[in-house]
């Protein structure tokens, strides 16, 4: 017949076994959650370039103030009814110097180098597209006007 001391030792060992399984399960789930979050919010899915006319750049947000903008792409698509549709590209900018460059490029053709993420983060911006680099393109009309001004 087992003594009370032996029964308590067996119960204590079973308790340790289940606590160990619970802790390992918790750590695996926690690691999975952080891996999922890291991939979802910080792993870029696409890098590319968009070209078009800059429509606007605004500073907005309730808690996290970010710079958001819209680019109207150069190509024009036609709908089924024959109406012209403009193709818009919404983006976020996280660098203050790039925002100043964009604000000076109002209504000019710009080339935006962007990174696309699975999801947006409030402090990075409300768009999944984050602009990394900006190139301001000079149109042919602007180049001719600049040459005329230089000649005068």
Beta strands, then each sheet from edge to edge (+ up, - down):
strand 1: 44-60
strand 2: 66-78
strand 3: 84-93
strand 4: 109-117
strand 5: 129-137
sheet 1: 1+ 2- 3+ 5+ 4- 1+
end
